[in-house]
Amino acid sequence: MPDKNPVDGKRTAAWTGLGIFKGFGLVVVLFAIAVGTVAKVRPALFLRIPRVGFIPWAMTGGIMPPYIWPTVFAGDNHKSWLKDNDVVVSTGAKSGTTWMLFCTHQIRVKGQAGPK
């Protein structure tokens, strides 16, 4: 009887709460086993989860999917969407995109300040 106080045998809120934690712990363990099984058997299933599938994919050892596919730059494919003097900046998620754009802009304008 995990929800009874061992001293007097009465139910208390504190001992009832422990049952909830044990149940939650069991759910977490079962979820971890399920994720581990999918990771070993069919890891590509993670990438079918919309918007967040890359997270369990990467956590279980999968290589991160590319952000830009090389085929868009192969041959003359880029001429349909790039113009002369365009600059392509590609950074990974959460890796300093704004900072990289600032640095690229400063290189492009040779460090000069904008119009006053």
N, C-alpha and C positions, 0 to 999 in steps of 0.2 A: 504494500500500500504506500506508494511514493508520495501521496498527497496528504498523509497524516503525520502529525508531529510525533517523533519517536518517544518523547518524554511522557505525554499524557494521552496519545492516541487520537486527539481531536484534529479535525480538519482546520487548517489555517490558510489564510490567503497566500502567505509566503510559500508554504509547501505545495499549494495548488499551482502556483506560478512555476515551480520547478518542473511540473509535468508538461507545461507549455514549452519550456526551453528544451526538454528532452524530445518532444515531438518535432519542434523546429529543427533541432540538431539532426534528427533522423531524416527529415526532408532534405536538408543540405547534403547529407552523406549520399542519399539516393540520387540526388541531382548530380553530384560530382561523379558518381559511378556511371550514370547515363552519359554525361559529357565525355568521360574518358573512353567509354565503349564506342561512342560515335567517332571519336578522334582516332581510334585504332582501326575501326572497320571501314567507315566511309567519311573521312574528314571533309570531303567536298560538299557534304550536306550543309555544313556551317555557312557556306557562301550563298545558300538559297534563302537565308534569313534576311529579310529586307532591312537595309540601313545599318545594321549592327553585326551582320554575319562575319565580317572580317575580324571582329574582336575575339570570339572563341577560336576562330581559325588561327590567328596569330598566337594566342595563348597556348594552344596545343602543338605549336611547332611548325605551323604552315608558313610558307613564305608570303609576305604581304603582296597583294596584287599590284601590278604596275599602275601608276597614275597616268602616264602617257604611253600609249602603245607606239612602238617604233614604226608601224605600218603607215601612220598618218604623215610621217616625214619621208617615207620611202619614195623614190622616183620623183614624180611631179605632183604627188597628192597634195602637198602643202600649198601649191600655187592657187588652189581654189579658195583657200581661206586666209592666207597670209599675204600681206602687201610688202613692198620694199620698205626697209627700215623698221619693220615690226620687231618687237622683242618678246620672246616667249620666256616666261619665268615659271618654273615648275618646282614646287616644294611639297614635301610630304605633309600630311595632316598634323597640326599642332607642333610644327617645327620652325616657327618664326616666319610665317608668310609675309606679314606686314613689314617686318624688319628687312626681309630680302627684297621686297618691292621698293622700300626706301633706298636701300643700297644700290639697287639697279638704276633707280631714277637719278641718284647722285652721280653715278658713273656716266649715265647718258647725258646729263647737262654739265658734266665736268666740274661738279661741285659749286656751280654758280647759284646764287640765290634767285628766287623767282621775281616777277615784276612787283614793284612797290606801289 
